[in-house]
């Protein structure tokens, strides 16, 4: 019978970035190219780099947490919506909310064509 060598434990560990530092669940959206994603963190939306889990930018919603987020296909804008029916359009290059409106009744359908959005 062959004997097994004694168990040797690893002496050094590599530091690995973790998304657990801020993400505890909730809406998230992945960019088309897969390099970035957005996730909600309380009243903020964080744009995160997948490769090292670092935060690229933070969008501050101010009044409430976003309950839904989505990117438009060219990844220049992000739409967010909250339970109060407030919809915001965020410009990702500046990190600023460039437009917002509140839905009164019914559903909101946003049509996006060639980086132009329309509310239907």
C-alpha positions as CSV (number, residue, x, y, z in Angstrom):
1,X,0.0,0.0,0.0
2,X,1.2,3.5,-0.9
3,X,1.4,6.1,1.8
4,X,0.1,9.5,1.2
5,X,2.4,12.5,1.7
6,X,1.7,14.7,4.8
7,X,-0.7,17.5,4.2
8,X,1.0,20.9,3.7
9,X,-1.0,24.1,4.2
10,X,-0.4,27.1,2.0
11,X,1.6,29.8,3.8
12,X,0.7,32.9,1.8
13,X,-2.5,34.1,0.3
14,X,-3.1,36.5,-2.6
15,X,-5.5,39.4,-1.8
16,X,-8.6,39.2,-4.0
17,X,-11.1,42.0,-4.5
18,X,-14.6,41.1,-3.5
19,X,-18.0,42.5,-4.4
20,X,-19.2,41.7,-0.9
21,X,-17.7,45.0,0.3
22,X,-20.8,46.9,-1.0
23,X,-23.2,44.7,-2.8
24,X,-25.8,42.9,-0.8
25,X,-28.3,42.0,-3.4
26,X,-30.8,43.9,-5.5
27,X,-31.1,45.0,-9.1
28,X,-28.0,44.8,-11.3
29,X,-27.3,45.1,-15.0
30,X,-24.3,44.0,-17.1
31,X,-22.9,46.2,-20.0
32,X,-23.0,44.7,-23.5
33,X,-19.2,44.0,-23.6
34,X,-19.2,42.3,-20.1
35,X,-16.4,44.5,-18.8
36,X,-18.6,46.6,-16.4
37,X,-21.9,46.2,-14.5
38,X,-24.1,48.4,-12.4
39,X,-25.7,47.4,-9.1
40,X,-27.8,49.2,-6.5
41,X,-26.4,49.9,-3.1
42,X,-28.9,51.7,-0.9
43,X,-29.6,55.1,-2.5
44,X,-26.6,54.7,-4.9
45,X,-26.0,52.9,-8.1
46,X,-22.4,51.8,-8.5
47,X,-20.7,51.1,-11.9
48,X,-18.2,48.3,-11.2
49,X,-15.3,46.9,-13.3
50,X,-15.7,43.1,-13.5
51,X,-12.0,42.3,-13.7
52,X,-11.0,43.7,-10.2
53,X,-14.3,44.6,-8.6
54,X,-13.4,48.2,-8.3
55,X,-16.0,51.0,-8.4
56,X,-15.6,53.1,-11.5
57,X,-18.3,55.7,-10.6
58,X,-21.2,56.1,-8.1
59,X,-24.5,57.6,-9.1
60,X,-26.4,59.1,-6.2
61,X,-30.2,58.7,-6.4
62,X,-30.8,61.1,-3.4
63,X,-34.5,60.4,-2.5
64,X,-34.9,56.6,-2.8
65,X,-33.2,53.4,-3.8
66,X,-33.5,52.3,-7.5
67,X,-35.7,49.2,-7.9
68,X,-34.8,48.7,-11.6
69,X,-31.8,49.7,-13.7
70,X,-30.9,49.2,-17.4
71,X,-28.3,50.4,-19.9
72,X,-29.1,51.5,-23.4
73,X,-27.3,49.5,-26.1
74,X,-24.4,51.9,-26.7
75,X,-23.8,52.1,-22.9
76,X,-23.7,55.9,-22.7
77,X,-26.8,56.1,-20.6
78,X,-28.4,54.2,-17.7
79,X,-32.1,54.3,-16.8
80,X,-33.2,53.9,-13.2
81,X,-36.7,53.6,-11.7
82,X,-37.9,53.6,-8.1
83,X,-41.0,52.5,-6.2
84,X,-42.3,56.1,-6.3
85,X,-42.4,55.8,-10.2
86,X,-39.6,58.3,-10.6
87,X,-37.5,57.5,-13.7
88,X,-34.1,58.9,-14.2
89,X,-31.7,59.0,-17.2
90,X,-28.0,59.0,-16.1
91,X,-25.2,60.1,-18.4
92,X,-22.4,57.7,-17.5
93,X,-19.5,59.9,-18.7
94,X,-20.4,62.6,-16.2
95,X,-22.2,60.6,-13.6
96,X,-25.1,63.1,-13.6
97,X,-28.8,62.7,-13.9
98,X,-29.7,64.5,-17.1
99,X,-33.5,63.9,-17.1
100,X,-36.1,62.6,-14.7
101,X,-39.9,62.3,-14.7
102,X,-42.5,60.7,-12.6
103,X,-45.1,58.4,-14.0
104,X,-48.6,59.0,-12.8
105,X,-50.5,55.9,-13.8
106,X,-50.0,52.9,-16.1
107,X,-46.8,51.4,-17.5
108,X,-43.9,53.3,-19.0
109,X,-42.4,51.9,-22.2
110,X,-39.1,53.5,-23.3
111,X,-38.2,53.0,-27.0
112,X,-34.5,53.4,-27.8
113,X,-33.2,53.9,-31.4
114,X,-29.8,55.2,-32.4
115,X,-29.1,56.5,-28.9
116,X,-32.4,58.5,-28.9
117,X,-35.0,57.5,-26.3
118,X,-38.8,58.2,-26.5
119,X,-41.4,57.7,-23.8
120,X,-44.4,55.8,-25.2
